[in-house]
């Protein structure tokens, strides 16, 4: 996974429920990731199956529903 994608998936996994893409973009902007890069990373992560996209018109809501993958991300964050 690219560094930007790692940061975006961490932002998505930080919530327990699906979050709108605009909310994810705002939080990623605080990490120094542009909204365009965030949208691209969300599309790539959803296409690979790392995150789930719940359609909501043009804008989607994203979540990490796999509990094992969420736990892996938590462990990785603690090790840094």
Backbone as ProteinMPNN parsed JSONL, in Angstrom:
{"seq_chain_A": "XXXXXXXXXXXXXXXXXXXXXXXXXXXXXXXXXXXXXXXXXXXXXXXXXXXXXXXXXXXXXXXXXXXXXXXXXXXXXXXX", "coords_chain_A": {"N_chain_A": [[0.834, -1.175, 0.0], [0.507, 2.216, -0.77], [2.014, 5.088, 0.878], [0.168, 7.262, 1.207], [-2.258, 5.944, 0.873], [-2.167, 4.25, 3.083], [-2.398, 6.103, 5.168], [-4.942, 7.14, 4.61], [-6.595, 4.849, 4.843], [-6.261, 4.394, 7.537], [-7.528, 6.63, 8.604], [-10.148, 6.096, 7.774], [-10.621, 3.699, 9.154], [-10.602, 4.57, 11.743], [-13.096, 5.268, 12.615], [-16.133, 3.865, 13.898], [-18.392, 3.533, 12.444], [-19.725, 3.837, 9.086], [-18.358, 6.496, 7.187], [-18.927, 9.66, 5.584], [-17.403, 10.639, 2.465], [-16.557, 13.305, 2.331], [-16.116, 14.017, 4.99], [-13.994, 12.331, 5.596], [-12.108, 13.38, 3.832], [-11.709, 15.93, 4.984], [-10.503, 15.261, 7.45], [-8.227, 13.949, 6.51], [-6.967, 16.033, 5.251], [-5.898, 17.435, 7.384], [-3.775, 15.826, 7.892], [-2.138, 16.431, 5.854], [-2.814, 15.585, 3.309], [-4.068, 16.048, 0.113], [-7.456, 16.813, -0.977], [-8.061, 15.687, -3.518], [-6.159, 13.629, -3.761], [-6.981, 12.083, -1.63], [-9.548, 11.253, -2.459], [-8.833, 9.7, -4.683], [-7.302, 7.714, -3.43], [-9.292, 6.551, -1.837], [-10.948, 5.445, -3.824], [-9.186, 3.56, -4.957], [-8.603, 1.908, -2.739], [-11.135, 0.886, -2.172], [-11.63, -0.494, -4.55], [-9.741, -2.518, -4.387], [-10.709, -3.897, -2.255], [-10.014, -3.341, 0.355], [-11.369, -1.471, 1.877], [-14.859, -0.782, 2.459], [-17.316, 0.496, 0.283], [-20.155, 2.368, 0.534], [-22.663, 3.255, -1.453], [-23.884, 6.52, -2.091], [-25.373, 8.308, -3.875], [-23.397, 10.445, -5.852], [-21.365, 10.847, -4.032], [-19.699, 8.799, -1.71], [-19.988, 6.638, 1.181], [-17.692, 5.384, 3.472], [-16.162, 2.544, 5.018], [-14.364, 0.334, 7.242], [-15.112, -2.781, 7.479], [-14.174, -5.298, 8.058], [-13.252, -6.98, 10.811], [-10.849, -8.194, 11.577], [-8.939, -7.006, 9.878], [-9.238, -4.367, 10.747], [-8.279, -4.637, 13.368], [-5.628, -5.341, 12.825], [-4.747, -2.911, 11.713], [-4.947, -1.279, 13.977], [-2.975, -2.412, 15.629], [-0.701, -1.925, 14.073], [-0.647, 0.862, 14.166], [-0.094, 1.288, 16.863], [2.477, 0.322, 17.061], [4.063, 2.213, 15.925]], "CA_chain_A": [[0.0, 0.0, 0.0], [1.243, 3.478, -0.809], [1.915, 5.824, 2.143], [-1.08, 8.036, 1.264], [-3.337, 4.982, 1.072], [-2.085, 3.804, 4.476], [-2.955, 7.153, 6.01], [-6.382, 7.238, 4.359], [-7.262, 3.689, 5.433], [-6.24, 4.606, 8.979], [-8.592, 7.593, 8.88], [-11.426, 5.386, 7.601], [-10.755, 2.687, 10.2], [-10.708, 5.193, 13.06], [-14.514, 5.379, 12.965], [-16.813, 2.581, 14.045], [-19.469, 3.48, 11.455], [-19.346, 4.375, 7.769], [-18.232, 7.958, 7.185], [-18.983, 10.27, 4.251], [-16.086, 10.943, 1.909], [-16.185, 14.671, 2.682], [-15.595, 13.985, 6.352], [-12.682, 11.686, 5.5], [-11.225, 14.348, 3.177], [-11.346, 16.977, 5.957], [-9.544, 14.714, 8.407], [-6.982, 13.666, 5.793], [-6.324, 17.325, 4.975], [-5.094, 17.753, 8.572], [-2.555, 15.007, 7.79], [-1.358, 16.93, 4.728], [-3.208, 14.913, 2.072], [-5.027, 16.873, -0.62], [-8.732, 16.133, -1.211], [-7.998, 14.873, -4.74], [-5.389, 12.418, -3.443], [-7.822, 11.289, -0.739], [-10.584, 10.617, -3.284], [-8.188, 8.663, -5.482], [-6.941, 6.622, -2.522], [-10.537, 5.876, -1.467], [-11.364, 4.618, -4.96], [-8.26, 2.424, -5.081], [-8.784, 1.016, -1.595], [-12.423, 0.208, -2.348], [-11.488, -1.423, -5.675], [-8.943, -3.66, -3.922], [-11.43, -4.583, -1.193], [-9.493, -3.006, 1.689], [-12.447, -0.764, 2.556], [-16.164, -0.96, 1.825], [-17.958, 1.729, -0.159], [-21.602, 2.352, 0.532], [-23.031, 4.308, -2.4], [-24.811, 7.55, -1.646], [-25.303, 9.234, -5.003], [-22.024, 10.589, -6.342], [-20.456, 10.749, -2.894], [-19.881, 7.538, -1.014], [-19.64, 6.505, 2.588], [-16.663, 4.351, 3.514], [-15.93, 1.908, 6.318], [-13.593, -0.905, 7.296], [-16.004, -3.705, 8.184], [-13.448, -6.509, 8.423], [-12.727, -6.768, 12.161], [-9.453, -8.628, 11.633], [-8.142, -5.965, 9.236], [-9.278, -3.207, 11.654], [-7.37, -4.95, 14.474], [-4.281, -5.242, 12.266], [-4.423, -1.485, 11.602], [-4.738, -0.77, 15.332], [-1.673, -2.887, 16.083], [0.306, -1.198, 13.309], [-0.604, 2.24, 14.673], [0.534, 1.262, 18.176], [3.9, 0.019, 16.921], [4.8, 3.366, 15.375]], "C_chain_A": [[0.88, 1.239, 0.0], [1.06, 4.221, 0.515], [0.614, 6.62, 2.278], [-2.254, 7.099, 1.531], [-3.34, 4.459, 2.503], [-2.699, 4.823, 5.413], [-4.464, 7.249, 5.841], [-7.115, 6.047, 4.979], [-7.27, 3.789, 6.955], [-7.327, 5.585, 9.393], [-9.95, 6.893, 8.794], [-11.647, 4.414, 8.754], [-10.913, 3.292, 11.583], [-12.151, 5.344, 13.52], [-15.142, 3.998, 13.049], [-17.963, 2.43, 13.063], [-18.962, 4.056, 10.14], [-19.374, 5.897, 7.814], [-18.322, 8.479, 5.764], [-17.587, 10.654, 3.774], [-15.631, 12.357, 2.249], [-15.58, 14.773, 4.067], [-14.191, 13.377, 6.37], [-11.677, 12.645, 4.868], [-10.785, 15.437, 4.151], [-10.308, 16.476, 6.947], [-8.199, 14.428, 7.749], [-6.234, 14.957, 5.473], [-5.458, 17.761, 6.156], [-3.793, 16.948, 8.6], [-1.68, 15.428, 6.619], [-1.675, 16.264, 3.402], [-4.266, 15.756, 1.385], [-6.328, 16.097, -0.831], [-8.722, 15.244, -2.464], [-7.249, 13.565, -4.485], [-6.192, 11.494, -2.53], [-8.891, 10.554, -1.533], [-10.006, 9.484, -4.117], [-7.823, 7.456, -4.612], [-8.189, 5.846, -2.097], [-11.017, 4.955, -2.584], [-10.483, 3.377, -5.086], [-8.459, 1.413, -3.954], [-10.087, 0.226, -1.704], [-12.331, -0.825, -3.472], [-10.711, -2.678, -5.259], [-9.626, -4.444, -2.813], [-10.909, -4.315, 0.203], [-10.543, -2.275, 2.523], [-13.741, -1.014, 1.788], [-16.752, 0.397, 1.485], [-19.456, 1.508, -0.172], [-22.047, 3.526, -0.313], [-24.058, 5.241, -1.794], [-24.807, 8.623, -2.725], [-23.886, 9.264, -5.534], [-21.006, 10.406, -5.221], [-20.739, 9.447, -2.156], [-19.612, 7.668, 0.472], [-18.727, 5.294, 2.673], [-16.483, 3.828, 4.933], [-15.001, 0.719, 6.143], [-14.429, -1.861, 8.134], [-15.324, -5.0, 8.618], [-12.767, -6.291, 9.78], [-11.257, -7.155, 12.281], [-8.536, -7.569, 11.014], [-8.102, -4.707, 10.11], [-8.309, -3.423, 12.813], [-5.917, -4.853, 14.022], [-3.852, -3.776, 12.177], [-4.175, -0.86, 12.97], [-3.361, -1.17, 15.859], [-0.558, -2.141, 15.369], [0.459, 0.231, 13.818], [0.093, 2.306, 16.029], [2.037, 1.032, 18.083], [4.702, 1.183, 16.408], [5.124, 4.372, 16.414]], "O_chain_A": [[1.889, 1.289, 0.703], [0.062, 4.012, 1.205], [0.021, 6.648, 3.356], [-3.141, 7.419, 2.322], [-4.407, 4.245, 3.078], [-3.429, 4.469, 6.339], [-5.189, 7.42, 6.822], [-8.169, 6.234, 5.587], [-8.206, 3.31, 7.595], [-7.977, 5.392, 10.42], [-10.803, 7.087, 9.66], [-12.759, 4.32, 9.274], [-11.321, 2.595, 12.512], [-12.397, 5.532, 14.711], [-14.726, 3.074, 12.351], [-18.462, 1.322, 12.863], [-17.904, 4.682, 10.089], [-20.274, 6.506, 8.391], [-17.851, 7.826, 4.833], [-16.703, 10.956, 4.576], [-14.436, 12.587, 2.437], [-14.636, 15.533, 4.285], [-13.309, 13.86, 7.081], [-10.529, 12.721, 5.306], [-9.618, 15.829, 4.151], [-9.345, 17.179, 7.252], [-7.15, 14.639, 8.358], [-5.004, 14.968, 5.429], [-4.412, 18.381, 5.966], [-2.827, 17.342, 9.254], [-0.608, 14.861, 6.405], [-0.889, 16.365, 2.46], [-5.257, 16.138, 2.007], [-6.317, 14.866, -0.861], [-9.313, 14.164, -2.461], [-7.674, 12.508, -4.951], [-6.099, 10.271, -2.638], [-9.12, 9.365, -1.311], [-10.621, 8.425, -4.242], [-8.016, 6.31, -5.021], [-8.152, 4.619, -2.005], [-11.439, 3.827, -2.33], [-10.985, 2.273, -5.296], [-8.479, 0.206, -4.191], [-10.135, -0.958, -1.37], [-12.894, -1.913, -3.358], [-11.002, -3.776, -5.736], [-9.179, -5.536, -2.461], [-11.317, -4.988, 1.15], [-10.598, -2.446, 3.741], [-13.721, -1.407, 0.622], [-16.697, 1.331, 2.285], [-19.959, 0.58, -0.806], [-21.832, 4.678, 0.066], [-24.973, 4.82, -1.086], [-24.295, 9.722, -2.511], [-23.242, 8.221, -5.653], [-19.918, 9.873, -5.439], [-21.894, 9.05, -2.003], [-19.081, 8.673, 0.947], [-18.971, 4.285, 2.012], [-16.629, 4.562, 5.91], [-14.866, 0.169, 5.05], [-14.451, -1.761, 9.361], [-15.853, -5.721, 9.464], [-11.821, -5.511, 9.885], [-10.504, -6.51, 13.011], [-7.476, -7.269, 11.564], [-7.064, -4.054, 10.208], [-7.594, -2.499, 13.201], [-5.071, -4.34, 14.753], [-2.721, -3.438, 12.527], [-3.298, -0.008, 13.114], [-2.663, -0.357, 16.465], [0.431, -1.762, 15.997], [1.573, 0.75, 13.891], [0.795, 3.275, 16.316], [2.789, 1.499, 18.938], [5.932, 1.141, 16.455], [5.739, 5.395, 16.112]]}, "name": "protein", "num_of_chains": 1, "seq": "XXXXXXXXXXXXXXXXXXXXXXXXXXXXXXXXXXXXXXXXXXXXXXXXXXXXXXXXXXXXXXXXXXXXXXXXXXXXXXXX"}
